Amino acid sequence: MSYNRSRCGRGISMTVEVCDRSSRGISMTVADKTDIGETSISRRQRETISRLGSTVQIIRDGAVVVTTKAILSPLQRISTPKTLAVLREGYFSISEDVQGGDYIFEIDSGTYFVFLTKNEFRAENDLVGINSLVARCNRVAAIYGIVNKPTGAGGVRQVFEQTRTNIPISIEFIRGDVRAEQPGLFLNSTHRAFIPVYWNITELDRIKVGEDYLRVDAIDRITYDNVIQIVLSVDRRPA
């Protein structure tokens, strides 16, 4: 009996030749465990992401989960004028543990994205790809909450106090056509933003973006898992 062994791709290809009267051989291929269950479609997607993607960190609850590769690109098809310009398509390997509310930090550009949701694509019941929706974080915000302060005369008064700072958020000005076409927006609403839910923002808070103070008008906690979509307006309440 004779055999030869050589590396083939990611696995090991082994051919065993059995000498008998019929001169027939037995061929056997041993695959690397990382390729088990991987289809040709998912393998091509993984190789494309590895070749063309940028290096990113997946950050969950303030901690880096993994450093990997992803493709983050502008939306190719905008179906309605109310689509936010900050939205992007994200392509991740099917093996990545990425969830709603994660920050995706693109290292080369220094840009944060908020992971909103994903669509899973299957072929013959096998997961072959993940197409995601992310929102580019274009500003850094500080959060102010209401606290009770002593008045010095035996009473208390409510004032705003900064509770969190340096929060990457995805925020955009609400145009007039968006307000007219999309239900749920207040007439005085000026901005809309996406923020991971773990920042614990409430309807009573105010958000400082640059030199502007914005009031939280409404919070949507249902549309996206672990992400809040908030509607804001100019905050005219006293400091």
C-alpha positions as CSV (number, residue, x, y, z in Angstrom):
1,M,0.0,0.0,0.0
2,S,1.3,3.5,-0.9
3,Y,-0.1,6.9,-0.2
4,N,0.7,10.6,-0.7
5,R,-0.4,13.6,1.2
6,S,-0.5,17.3,0.3
7,R,-2.1,20.5,1.6
8,C,-5.0,21.7,-0.5
9,G,-6.5,25.1,0.3
10,R,-7.4,25.2,4.0
11,G,-7.7,21.4,4.3
12,I,-5.5,18.4,3.8
13,S,-6.0,16.2,0.7
14,M,-4.9,12.6,1.2
15,T,-5.0,9.9,-1.4
16,V,-4.6,6.2,-0.4
17,E,-3.8,3.7,-3.1
18,V,-4.6,0.1,-2.3
19,C,-2.8,-2.4,-4.6
20,D,-5.0,-5.4,-5.4
21,R,-6.0,-7.4,-8.5
22,S,-8.5,-4.9,-9.7
23,S,-5.9,-2.0,-9.3
24,R,-8.6,0.2,-7.8
25,G,-7.7,2.9,-5.4
26,I,-9.4,4.7,-2.5
27,S,-9.4,8.5,-2.5
28,M,-10.1,10.3,0.8
29,T,-10.1,14.1,1.5
30,V,-9.7,15.4,5.1
31,A,-11.1,19.0,5.5
32,D,-10.0,21.5,8.0
33,K,-12.7,21.9,10.8
34,T,-13.2,25.6,9.9
35,D,-14.5,24.6,6.5
36,I,-17.0,22.1,7.8
37,G,-20.5,23.3,6.9
38,E,-19.3,26.2,4.8
39,T,-20.9,26.4,1.3
40,S,-19.2,27.7,-1.8
41,I,-21.3,30.9,-1.6
42,S,-20.5,31.6,2.0
43,R,-16.8,30.9,1.4
44,R,-16.8,33.4,-1.5
45,Q,-18.4,36.0,0.7
46,R,-15.9,35.4,3.5
47,E,-13.0,35.7,1.0
48,T,-14.4,38.9,-0.5
49,I,-14.8,40.5,2.9
50,S,-11.3,39.4,3.9
51,R,-9.9,40.9,0.6
52,L,-11.9,44.1,0.3
53,G,-13.2,44.8,3.8
54,S,-11.8,47.3,6.3
55,T,-10.5,46.3,9.8
56,V,-13.2,46.9,12.4
57,Q,-13.8,46.3,16.1
58,I,-17.1,45.0,17.3
59,I,-17.8,46.8,20.6
60,R,-20.6,45.7,23.0
61,D,-21.4,47.4,26.2
62,G,-18.1,49.3,26.1
63,A,-15.9,46.3,25.6
64,V,-14.2,45.1,22.3
65,V,-15.7,41.7,21.4
66,V,-13.5,41.0,18.4
67,T,-11.3,42.7,15.7
68,T,-12.3,41.5,12.3
69,K,-13.0,42.6,8.7
70,A,-16.3,44.1,7.3
71,I,-17.5,46.0,4.3
72,L,-19.4,49.2,5.1
73,S,-20.8,51.0,2.1
74,P,-23.5,53.6,1.3
75,L,-27.0,52.2,0.5
76,Q,-27.2,51.4,-3.2
77,R,-31.0,51.7,-3.4
78,I,-32.9,54.5,-1.6
79,S,-36.6,53.7,-2.0
80,T,-38.0,56.7,-0.3
81,P,-36.8,60.3,0.5
82,K,-37.2,59.6,4.2
83,T,-34.3,57.2,4.2
84,L,-31.6,58.6,6.5
85,A,-28.4,59.6,4.7
86,V,-26.4,58.2,7.6
87,L,-27.6,54.6,6.9
88,R,-25.1,52.2,5.4
89,E,-25.0,48.6,4.3
90,G,-22.7,46.3,6.3
91,Y,-21.4,42.9,5.2
92,F,-20.0,40.6,7.8
93,S,-18.8,37.0,7.8
94,I,-21.5,34.6,8.9
95,S,-19.2,33.4,11.7
96,E,-19.1,36.9,13.4
97,D,-21.2,37.4,16.6
98,V,-22.6,40.8,15.8
99,Q,-25.8,42.0,17.4
100,G,-28.1,45.0,17.4
101,G,-26.8,47.8,19.6
102,D,-23.1,46.9,18.9
103,Y,-20.7,49.7,17.9
104,I,-18.7,48.9,14.8
105,F,-15.5,50.9,14.9
106,E,-13.7,51.3,11.6
107,I,-10.1,51.6,12.6
108,D,-8.6,53.2,9.5
109,S,-11.2,56.0,9.3
110,G,-11.8,56.3,13.1
111,T,-15.6,56.1,12.4
112,Y,-18.2,54.5,14.7
113,F,-21.3,52.8,13.3
114,V,-24.3,51.6,15.3
115,F,-25.4,48.1,14.2
116,L,-29.2,48.2,13.7
117,T,-30.4,44.9,12.1
118,K,-29.4,42.2,9.7
119,N,-30.9,40.0,7.0
120,E,-29.8,36.4,6.8
121,F,-29.6,34.8,3.4
122,R,-30.0,31.0,3.1
123,A,-29.6,28.5,0.4
124,E,-30.9,25.0,0.9
125,N,-31.4,25.8,4.6
126,D,-27.8,26.8,5.0
127,L,-26.8,30.3,6.1
128,V,-24.7,31.7,3.3
129,G,-24.5,35.4,4.0
130,I,-25.4,38.4,6.2
131,N,-26.4,41.7,4.9
132,S,-26.7,44.3,7.7
133,L,-28.0,47.8,8.2
134,V,-25.8,50.2,10.2
135,A,-26.0,53.9,11.0
136,R,-22.8,56.0,10.7
137,C,-22.1,57.9,13.9
138,N,-21.5,61.5,12.8
139,R,-21.4,63.4,16.1
140,V,-20.4,63.0,19.7
141,A,-22.9,63.8,22.4
142,A,-23.2,64.5,26.1
143,I,-26.3,63.5,28.1
144,Y,-27.9,65.7,30.8
145,G,-30.4,64.3,33.3
146,I,-32.6,66.0,35.8
147,V,-31.3,65.9,39.4
148,N,-32.6,67.5,42.6
149,K,-30.4,70.2,44.1
150,P,-30.9,71.8,47.6
151,T,-32.0,75.4,47.4
152,G,-30.4,76.3,50.7
153,A,-33.8,77.2,52.2
154,G,-34.9,73.7,53.1
155,G,-36.2,72.8,49.6
156,V,-35.0,71.3,46.4
157,R,-35.0,72.4,42.8
158,Q,-34.6,70.4,39.6
159,V,-31.6,71.2,37.4
160,F,-29.9,69.5,34.5
161,E,-26.6,67.8,35.3
162,Q,-24.2,66.1,32.8
163,T,-24.4,62.3,33.4
164,R,-22.6,60.8,30.4
165,T,-20.3,62.2,27.8
166,N,-18.3,61.3,24.6
167,I,-21.2,59.2,23.3
168,P,-20.9,58.4,19.5
169,I,-24.4,58.9,18.0
170,S,-25.9,58.8,14.6
171,I,-28.0,62.0,14.2
172,E,-29.6,63.8,11.3
173,F,-31.6,66.9,10.7
174,I,-35.3,66.1,9.8
175,R,-36.2,67.7,6.5
176,G,-39.7,69.1,5.9
177,D,-40.6,66.4,3.4
178,V,-39.7,63.7,5.9
179,R,-41.9,65.2,8.6
180,A,-44.8,65.5,6.2
181,E,-44.5,61.9,5.0
182,Q,-43.6,59.9,8.0
183,P,-46.1,59.4,10.8
184,G,-45.0,59.7,14.4
185,L,-42.9,62.9,14.0
186,F,-43.8,65.9,16.0
187,L,-44.3,69.2,14.2
188,N,-41.5,70.8,16.2
189,S,-39.1,67.8,15.9
190,T,-35.8,68.9,14.4
191,H,-33.5,65.8,14.6
192,R,-33.6,62.0,14.7
193,A,-30.9,59.8,16.1
194,F,-29.8,56.2,16.8
195,I,-28.1,55.3,20.1
196,P,-27.4,51.9,21.7
197,V,-30.0,51.2,24.4
198,Y,-27.4,50.6,27.1
199,W,-26.8,54.4,27.5
200,N,-30.2,54.4,29.3
201,I,-31.5,57.6,27.8
202,T,-35.0,58.7,28.9
203,E,-37.7,61.1,27.7
204,L,-36.7,63.5,30.4
205,D,-33.1,63.9,29.3
206,R,-31.5,66.5,27.1
207,I,-28.7,65.9,24.7
208,K,-25.9,68.3,23.9
209,V,-24.5,68.0,20.4
210,G,-21.9,70.6,19.7
211,E,-23.2,73.8,21.2
212,D,-26.9,72.8,20.8
213,Y,-29.1,71.4,23.5
214,L,-31.8,69.0,22.2
215,R,-34.9,67.7,24.0
216,V,-35.9,64.1,23.8
217,D,-39.5,64.1,22.4
218,A,-40.0,60.4,21.9
219,I,-38.1,57.1,22.0
220,D,-38.7,54.1,19.8
221,R,-37.5,51.0,21.6
222,I,-39.3,48.5,19.4
223,T,-38.1,48.8,15.8
224,Y,-34.5,47.7,16.4
225,D,-33.2,45.3,19.0
226,N,-30.9,47.0,21.6
227,V,-31.1,50.3,19.7
228,I,-33.3,53.3,20.5
229,Q,-34.4,55.6,17.7
230,I,-35.1,59.0,19.3
231,V,-36.8,62.1,17.9
232,L,-35.5,65.5,19.2
233,S,-36.3,69.2,19.1
234,V,-34.6,72.3,20.4
235,D,-34.6,72.3,24.2
236,R,-35.8,75.6,25.5
237,R,-36.1,74.5,29.1
238,P,-34.1,76.5,31.7
239,A,-30.7,75.1,32.6
